[in-house]
């Protein structure tokens, strides 16, 4: 059984590397270049700086570390070194990031509930209003006043309040 995180990661990677020599180093990230997907890693064991990938090639999850953050880098003779784990991050990009950021579910639910309440209020007012008209007739000596005309068409849709489970992806939390 592994005694620390470094040993645990080493054991996992050794199994994955199938006999290849694999190195795991603990250090600090600096000089992050997101456009190139690289950063400079300084090992805690020495002052050696290594250019490494922020994430493996074709990775679905790209974790951009916070500059100065403690991190773990892994590499072998067949691969460029890349970050395996970070203490703090700036951004996480999932599957290319085309769906933009993750919604703040509480704030989104509050906004949707406000919109639903406003719609329901307007629908109720529409359904209950009446028209009072004044009609005059040439043949009658006195005008007909106060003819009440109810709403002819009513809105039957009532929006139910949104709850977190309606819009939350429970697999990703923040």
N, C-alpha and C positions, 0 to 999 in steps of 0.2 A: 504494500500500500504506500502511496506517495505521502511524503512528509510535508510538502509545501506545494504551492501553486506551480512553481517552476518545474518540479519533479512530475507533477500530475500532467502538465502540458507535454512535457518531454515523453512520458509514457504513451500518451494518446498519439502523438505525432510519430513515435517510433513504430507503433502498430500500423499507422497509415502509410509510412514511408517504406514498409516492407523490406527492411534490411539496409536501406540507404542511411548513411550517416546524416543525422539531422541536428541542427544547432538551435538552441533557444537562448535568447539573451534578454536581460532586463535592462532598461535604460530610459532615456528621455527623448521626446520628439521635439524637433525644432525645424525651422525653415520649411514649412508646409507649402507645397505647390499643388493646389487642387486641380488645376488645368492639366498638369502632367501626371497626376495621381501618385506623386512621390513626396518624400520628406527626408530629412536628415535625422538619423538615429545616433545618439551617443550612448554607448554602453556604460553601465555603472561600474563594470570591472576595469575599464581603461578609458582613456580619452579618445579612443578610436571612433571616428564618425563614419557611418555607413549610409549610403543612399539606399532607401528601401521603398517598396510600394506601400501605399496607404491601405491597400486591400489586394487580395489575389486577383489574377486575371479572370474576367468573366464572372465576377462575384455578383450575386443578387443583392447582397447587403454591403453597402460601402459606409464604413465608419470613419469619419474625419475627426482625428483627435484634436484636443485643445493643445495649442502650442505650450511646451513646457511640461506636459503631462507625462506621467510614468507610463511605460508601455512594455509589452513583451513582443519581441520580433523573432520569427522563425525562418530558417532557410536550410537548404541542402545544396549539394553540388549541381543539381539539375534545375534549381529555381532561383529567381531573384529573391532577396529577403523581403518579407512583408510583415506588416503588423498583425499579430494574432489577438491582442487584447490591449485595451487602453483603460487608464484610470478615470479620465474625463474626456468627453467628446464635445465638439462644436455642433456637428450635424450627423444625422444618419440618413442615408439615401437608400431607399428600398426599390428594387426593380427599375432602376433608371430615373425614378423621381417624377415620372410623367403625370402622376395623379396629385401632384403638389404636396403640401404638408398634411399632417394628420390633424383632423379637426379637434378642437377643444370641446369635448362632448357636452360638458355642463353648460358652457356659454352658448353653444349651438342649440341645445335643447331649450334653454331660456328664450332665445330669439324665436325659435319655431313656435313655442307656446304663446309668446306675445302676438305673433302673426295669426295663429289659430284663434286666439281670444278675440282679436280685432275682427277677423272674418265672421266668427259666430255672432258677435255683437251687431255687425252691419246686416247680416242675414236676418237676425231677429227684428231689427228696426224695419227692414224692408218688408218683412212678412206682416208686421202689425200696423203699418201706416195706412192711412185713408186719405182720400182726396175730397176736399170740400169745394164745391163749385157753385157759382152763381149763374143762373140761367135766366134769360129774359125772353118773354114771348110777346110778339106783336099783338096777338089776339087776346091775351089776358091783360086786364088793367093793372094787375100787381105782379111784379117780377117774382119768380119762384127762387127762393134763397135757401142755401144750405143743403143741397142735394149731396149725400154722402156716397162716395164710390169706394168700395173696398179694393184691396190689392187683388188683381185678377190672377197673376201668376206668383206663386210663392217659391222660395228657395228652400228645398228640403234637405240639402246637404248640411251636415253639422260635422265640423272637424273634431276629431278626438285628439286629446293632448298627446304629444310625442313624449315617450319615455326613453331613457338611456338605451335600453336593450333594442329599441327599434333601429338605432343608427350606429351602435357601437360595434367595432370589431374587437372582440374579446381576446383575440390572439396577440394584439399589439397594445401595450399599455404605456402611458407616459404621464 
